[in-house]
């Protein structure tokens, strides 16, 4: 088993970076009038996930847990924004099919990381 030397070694960080890429691709398909509304919110919440994982990794365990909690909140926020785009007809289910598995994986990985840190 390899050791984790950096946040970059964490599967959750790597997968959340994939989610950011997917979200940028998705938001480029949104209508121009949504570029500063949903588009901005989707991008910010997506970026917040790996950013908080990275920031927390460099801090104390207590602070790390706090940042992972923020990342979980951003994850839920992102899921909600993507659901909104589908419900109001800006993006269809097929368009979201690429990001959903990665986003689900990030949620599971974050939850597992939080649980493992809480048990230390």
C-alpha positions in Angstrom: 0.0 0.0 0.0 1.5 3.4 -1.0 1.7 6.2 1.5 0.0 9.6 1.0 2.6 12.3 0.9 0.5 15.0 -0.6 -3.2 15.9 -1.1 -2.5 15.2 -4.8 -2.0 11.5 -3.9 -5.6 11.3 -2.5 -8.1 9.6 -4.8 -10.8 11.9 -3.6 -8.8 15.0 -4.7 -7.9 13.5 -8.1 -11.6 12.5 -8.7 -12.8 15.9 -7.5 -10.5 17.5 -10.0 -12.1 15.4 -12.7 -15.5 16.7 -11.6 -14.2 20.3 -12.0 -13.2 19.5 -15.6 -16.6 17.9 -16.3 -18.4 20.9 -14.8 -16.4 23.4 -16.9 -17.3 21.4 -20.0 -21.0 21.3 -19.0 -21.3 25.0 -18.1 -19.8 26.0 -21.5 -23.0 24.5 -22.9 -25.3 26.7 -20.8 -27.1 29.6 -22.5 -25.3 32.9 -22.3 -27.8 34.4 -19.9 -26.9 31.8 -17.3 -23.1 32.4 -17.6 -23.2 34.6 -14.4 -25.9 32.7 -12.5 -26.0 28.9 -12.5 -22.7 28.7 -14.5 -20.8 30.6 -11.9 -22.4 28.8 -9.0 -21.7 25.4 -10.5 -18.0 26.3 -11.1 -17.5 27.8 -7.7 -19.0 24.8 -5.9 -17.0 22.3 -8.0 -13.8 24.2 -7.4 -14.5 24.4 -3.7 -14.3 20.6 -3.3 -10.7 19.9 -4.3 -9.6 23.3 -2.9 -10.9 22.5 0.6 -9.4 19.0 0.5 -6.0 20.5 -0.4 -6.2 23.3 2.2 -7.3 21.0 5.0 -4.7 18.4 4.2 -2.0 20.9 5.1 -3.5 21.6 8.5 -4.3 19.9 11.8 -6.6 16.9 11.9 -9.4 19.1 13.5 -9.0 21.7 10.8 -8.8 19.0 8.1 -12.1 17.6 9.2 -13.6 21.1 9.1 -12.4 21.6 5.5 -13.7 18.2 4.5 -17.0 19.2 6.0 -17.0 22.3 3.8 -16.1 20.1 0.8 -19.1 17.9 1.6 -21.3 21.0 1.7 -19.9 22.1 -1.7 -20.6 18.6 -3.0 -24.2 18.8 -2.0 -24.5 22.3 -3.4 -23.1 21.1 -6.7 -25.4 18.1 -6.9 -28.3 20.5 -6.3 -27.2 23.0 -9.0 -26.8 20.2 -11.5 -30.3 18.8 -10.6 -31.7 22.3 -11.2 -30.1 22.5 -14.6 -31.8 19.3 -15.5 -35.2 20.1 -14.0 -35.5 23.5 -15.7 -34.3 22.0 -19.1 -30.9 23.7 -19.4 -29.1 20.3 -19.5 -30.6 16.9 -20.1 -29.9 13.6 -18.3 -27.5 12.5 -20.9 -25.4 15.6 -20.6 -25.0 15.0 -16.9 -24.3 11.3 -17.3 -20.5 11.9 -17.5 -20.2 13.9 -14.3 -22.6 12.0 -12.1 -20.5 8.8 -11.5 -17.4 10.9 -10.6 -19.5 13.2 -8.4 -21.0 10.1 -6.6 -17.5 8.7 -6.1 -16.3 12.0 -4.6 -19.2 11.9 -2.1 -18.4 8.3 -1.0 -14.7 9.0 -0.8 -15.2 12.2 1.2 -17.5 10.4 3.6 -15.0 7.6 4.0 -12.1 10.0 4.6 -14.1 11.9 7.2 -15.0 8.7 9.0 -11.4 7.4 9.0 -10.1 10.7 10.4 -12.8 10.8 13.1 -11.7 7.4 14.3 -8.0 8.5 14.9 
